[in-house]
Amino acid sequence: MSRVIALLAAVLLTSSVFAFERGNGEIHSWYAGTTYVGSVDTFGFVWRCSGGTCVLRGPYGTGLNMKVCRELSRQVGPLEYYYNDAGMTWSPSENASLLRACNGE
């Protein structure tokens, strides 16, 4: 059991692509393309959606989170893109397989 926990901890600590990090206090922004309007809570992360883009701001590191992306997609429908202000992007032209996985395809 302790080996499984250690392995899981190592994966989470080394992969900012699949897990939000505990940031250093810097505020970053994440964007997701959808026509949904309203607020969406994904595991405590509250997105504000304007009918073209959902935006999340906070001190959550610089990664993109597959679990959060999938939950947002589940609640608002397939996302057209998912990116952040740190330069990470999942879109049809960049990391398309990750965007498809986010959308449950």
SESE-383640 format. One line per field, with one value per residue: residue number from 1; x, y, z of N, C-alpha, C in turn. Coordinates in steps of 0.02 Angstrom, whole numbers, plus 50000, padded with zeros to 5 digits. Layout:
BEGIN
koldo <- [NUM | ...]
nx <- [X | ...]
ny <- [Y | ...]
nz <- [Z | ...]
cax <- [X | ...]
cay <- [Y | ...]
caz <- [Z | ...]
cx <- [X | ...]
cy <- [Y | ...]
cz <- [Z | ...]
end
This chain:
BEGIN
koldo <- [1 | 2 | 3 | 4 | 5 | 6 | 7 | 8 | 9 | 10 | 11 | 12 | 13 | 14 | 15 | 16 | 17 | 18 | 19 | 20 | 21 | 22 | 23 | 24 | 25 | 26 | 27 | 28 | 29 | 30 | 31 | 32 | 33 | 34 | 35 | 36 | 37 | 38 | 39 | 40 | 41 | 42 | 43 | 44 | 45 | 46 | 47 | 48 | 49 | 50 | 51 | 52 | 53 | 54 | 55 | 56 | 57 | 58 | 59 | 60 | 61 | 62 | 63 | 64 | 65 | 66 | 67 | 68 | 69 | 70 | 71 | 72 | 73 | 74 | 75 | 76 | 77 | 78 | 79 | 80 | 81 | 82 | 83 | 84 | 85 | 86 | 87 | 88 | 89 | 90 | 91 | 92 | 93 | 94 | 95 | 96 | 97 | 98 | 99 | 100 | 101 | 102 | 103 | 104 | 105]
nx <- [50041 | 50097 | 50190 | 50111 | 50054 | 50170 | 50213 | 50104 | 50112 | 50236 | 50209 | 50110 | 50182 | 50277 | 50212 | 50145 | 50056 | 49944 | 49892 | 49838 | 49950 | 50016 | 50034 | 50154 | 50093 | 50070 | 49952 | 49861 | 49779 | 49653 | 49576 | 49431 | 49348 | 49181 | 49003 | 48926 | 48841 | 48863 | 48906 | 49020 | 49060 | 49200 | 49257 | 49282 | 49347 | 49298 | 49228 | 49197 | 49084 | 49053 | 48981 | 49061 | 49186 | 49250 | 49320 | 49446 | 49527 | 49668 | 49783 | 49844 | 49956 | 50041 | 49997 | 49892 | 49741 | 49682 | 49576 | 49495 | 49468 | 49394 | 49282 | 49229 | 49197 | 49103 | 49000 | 48969 | 48971 | 49061 | 49226 | 49301 | 49430 | 49566 | 49665 | 49804 | 49874 | 50006 | 50057 | 50021 | 49927 | 49781 | 49708 | 49620 | 49727 | 49842 | 49907 | 49797 | 49751 | 49746 | 49645 | 49538 | 49531 | 49497 | 49369 | 49305 | 49310]
ny <- [49940 | 50062 | 50078 | 50102 | 50224 | 50303 | 50294 | 50355 | 50483 | 50524 | 50528 | 50627 | 50737 | 50758 | 50785 | 50915 | 50929 | 50852 | 50882 | 51009 | 51114 | 51152 | 51313 | 51449 | 51555 | 51643 | 51714 | 51638 | 51612 | 51511 | 51449 | 51396 | 51340 | 51361 | 51373 | 51390 | 51480 | 51550 | 51499 | 51369 | 51235 | 51142 | 51022 | 51112 | 51215 | 51360 | 51407 | 51543 | 51573 | 51643 | 51625 | 51607 | 51584 | 51499 | 51549 | 51528 | 51585 | 51592 | 51539 | 51415 | 51349 | 51305 | 51210 | 51108 | 51025 | 50866 | 50798 | 50903 | 50967 | 50866 | 50859 | 50988 | 50985 | 50882 | 50946 | 51061 | 51026 | 50972 | 51041 | 51171 | 51213 | 51217 | 51304 | 51394 | 51542 | 51518 | 51461 | 51331 | 51223 | 51142 | 51097 | 51083 | 51095 | 51087 | 50974 | 50888 | 50758 | 50760 | 50855 | 50786 | 50678 | 50747 | 50787 | 50666 | 50581]
nz <- [50000 | 50040 | 49940 | 49828 | 49863 | 49870 | 49736 | 49670 | 49726 | 49675 | 49537 | 49532 | 49580 | 49482 | 49363 | 49292 | 49191 | 49207 | 49332 | 49439 | 49524 | 49686 | 49691 | 49690 | 49744 | 49644 | 49535 | 49409 | 49249 | 49173 | 49026 | 48938 | 48796 | 48762 | 48736 | 48846 | 48976 | 49133 | 49303 | 49347 | 49448 | 49474 | 49563 | 49669 | 49604 | 49533 | 49386 | 49277 | 49156 | 48998 | 48882 | 48776 | 48820 | 48961 | 49115 | 49234 | 49378 | 49485 | 49618 | 49569 | 49517 | 49364 | 49274 | 49165 | 49201 | 49187 | 49252 | 49302 | 49180 | 49114 | 49199 | 49186 | 49049 | 49052 | 49119 | 49041 | 48909 | 48759 | 48749 | 48653 | 48661 | 48781 | 48885 | 48964 | 49044 | 49058 | 48949 | 48911 | 48807 | 48748 | 48606 | 48446 | 48357 | 48432 | 48540 | 48521 | 48553 | 48691 | 48714 | 48656 | 48744 | 48860 | 48825 | 48828 | 48720]
cax <- [50000 | 50140 | 50221 | 50061 | 50049 | 50232 | 50212 | 50055 | 50140 | 50289 | 50178 | 50077 | 50231 | 50318 | 50173 | 50100 | 50008 | 49883 | 49870 | 49854 | 50002 | 50013 | 50075 | 50195 | 50053 | 50056 | 49885 | 49861 | 49713 | 49640 | 49521 | 49401 | 49301 | 49114 | 48950 | 48890 | 48839 | 48851 | 48963 | 49026 | 49106 | 49234 | 49297 | 49301 | 49373 | 49238 | 49238 | 49148 | 49074 | 49021 | 48949 | 49113 | 49244 | 49248 | 49383 | 49463 | 49587 | 49689 | 49853 | 49843 | 50013 | 50043 | 49979 | 49823 | 49718 | 49636 | 49515 | 49454 | 49445 | 49340 | 49222 | 49201 | 49168 | 49043 | 48947 | 48950 | 48976 | 49130 | 49263 | 49335 | 49501 | 49581 | 49733 | 49816 | 49919 | 50075 | 50077 | 50000 | 49867 | 49751 | 49662 | 49622 | 49791 | 49898 | 49889 | 49728 | 49731 | 49728 | 49579 | 49489 | 49524 | 49459 | 49299 | 49279 | 49307]
cay <- [50000 | 50122 | 50085 | 50132 | 50294 | 50335 | 50300 | 50405 | 50548 | 50541 | 50546 | 50692 | 50790 | 50769 | 50797 | 50972 | 50927 | 50819 | 50900 | 51076 | 51113 | 51203 | 51365 | 51490 | 51613 | 51681 | 51705 | 51622 | 51605 | 51454 | 51465 | 51339 | 51362 | 51333 | 51423 | 51391 | 51542 | 51540 | 51475 | 51297 | 51213 | 51079 | 51001 | 51170 | 51266 | 51390 | 51438 | 51594 | 51561 | 51702 | 51610 | 51596 | 51558 | 51493 | 51573 | 51512 | 51621 | 51575 | 51520 | 51342 | 51325 | 51322 | 51153 | 51094 | 50969 | 50823 | 50783 | 50964 | 50976 | 50818 | 50878 | 51047 | 50961 | 50844 | 50992 | 51112 | 50999 | 50969 | 51104 | 51186 | 51220 | 51222 | 51330 | 51440 | 51598 | 51495 | 51436 | 51263 | 51224 | 51083 | 51122 | 51039 | 51099 | 51078 | 50924 | 50869 | 50697 | 50778 | 50886 | 50733 | 50641 | 50791 | 50785 | 50599 | 50549]
caz <- [50000 | 50043 | 49873 | 49784 | 49883 | 49849 | 49663 | 49653 | 49745 | 49627 | 49473 | 49540 | 49590 | 49422 | 49303 | 49297 | 49136 | 49227 | 49399 | 49463 | 49575 | 49737 | 49661 | 49735 | 49761 | 49583 | 49506 | 49338 | 49219 | 49129 | 48980 | 48905 | 48745 | 48764 | 48731 | 48910 | 49015 | 49205 | 49344 | 49350 | 49501 | 49459 | 49621 | 49708 | 49560 | 49504 | 49321 | 49256 | 49084 | 48968 | 48819 | 48725 | 48857 | 49034 | 49142 | 49304 | 49400 | 49552 | 49630 | 49563 | 49480 | 49293 | 49234 | 49145 | 49241 | 49149 | 49292 | 49301 | 49111 | 49100 | 49236 | 49153 | 48986 | 49070 | 49140 | 48992 | 48841 | 48734 | 48746 | 48590 | 48680 | 48852 | 48890 | 49020 | 49029 | 49065 | 48883 | 48897 | 48765 | 48718 | 48554 | 48388 | 48322 | 48478 | 48590 | 48505 | 48588 | 48760 | 48711 | 48644 | 48808 | 48905 | 48803 | 48835 | 48654]
cx <- [50043 | 50176 | 50174 | 50056 | 50112 | 50234 | 50164 | 50081 | 50193 | 50260 | 50146 | 50127 | 50271 | 50278 | 50125 | 50049 | 49942 | 49859 | 49887 | 49904 | 49982 | 50061 | 50115 | 50158 | 50037 | 49987 | 49892 | 49788 | 49711 | 49578 | 49496 | 49346 | 49235 | 49063 | 48909 | 48895 | 48822 | 48915 | 48961 | 49079 | 49134 | 49281 | 49323 | 49333 | 49312 | 49255 | 49182 | 49143 | 49030 | 48985 | 48997 | 49174 | 49227 | 49317 | 49388 | 49526 | 49603 | 49761 | 49863 | 49901 | 50007 | 50022 | 49907 | 49803 | 49666 | 49571 | 49468 | 49426 | 49387 | 49276 | 49189 | 49165 | 49103 | 48985 | 48924 | 48949 | 49048 | 49162 | 49298 | 49410 | 49505 | 49653 | 49741 | 49865 | 49992 | 50100 | 50059 | 49934 | 49847 | 49699 | 49663 | 49689 | 49851 | 49876 | 49817 | 49706 | 49713 | 49660 | 49525 | 49478 | 49484 | 49385 | 49268 | 49272 | 49353]
cy <- [50063 | 50132 | 50119 | 50207 | 50332 | 50345 | 50354 | 50475 | 50570 | 50563 | 50615 | 50749 | 50806 | 50787 | 50856 | 50973 | 50898 | 50837 | 50972 | 51068 | 51160 | 51257 | 51402 | 51554 | 51657 | 51664 | 51692 | 51614 | 51545 | 51472 | 51401 | 51363 | 51325 | 51389 | 51429 | 51460 | 51526 | 51518 | 51399 | 51279 | 51145 | 51063 | 51060 | 51226 | 51296 | 51430 | 51488 | 51590 | 51615 | 51688 | 51603 | 51564 | 51553 | 51512 | 51553 | 51550 | 51599 | 51554 | 51444 | 51313 | 51344 | 51265 | 51154 | 51029 | 50928 | 50811 | 50844 | 50976 | 50929 | 50836 | 50940 | 51027 | 50922 | 50890 | 51040 | 51087 | 51002 | 51038 | 51111 | 51192 | 51225 | 51246 | 51375 | 51493 | 51580 | 51462 | 51364 | 51265 | 51154 | 51110 | 51073 | 51040 | 51088 | 51032 | 50901 | 50806 | 50711 | 50812 | 50834 | 50692 | 50682 | 50788 | 50715 | 50561 | 50489]
cz <- [50000 | 49976 | 49825 | 49800 | 49861 | 49774 | 49640 | 49669 | 49696 | 49561 | 49478 | 49547 | 49527 | 49361 | 49313 | 49241 | 49161 | 49297 | 49414 | 49520 | 49631 | 49712 | 49714 | 49753 | 49700 | 49558 | 49432 | 49314 | 49173 | 49088 | 48946 | 48858 | 48747 | 48758 | 48795 | 48943 | 49087 | 49240 | 49346 | 49402 | 49481 | 49517 | 49661 | 49668 | 49523 | 49442 | 49309 | 49180 | 49053 | 48903 | 48762 | 48758 | 48931 | 49059 | 49215 | 49321 | 49471 | 49557 | 49626 | 49523 | 49406 | 49247 | 49210 | 49179 | 49203 | 49188 | 49292 | 49232 | 49095 | 49137 | 49206 | 49089 | 49000 | 49086 | 49086 | 48920 | 48817 | 48729 | 48679 | 48602 | 48756 | 48856 | 48950 | 49000 | 49039 | 49000 | 48867 | 48860 | 48745 | 48670 | 48496 | 48352 | 48367 | 48535 | 48583 | 48542 | 48660 | 48763 | 48700 | 48708 | 48858 | 48889 | 48805 | 48770 | 48652]
end
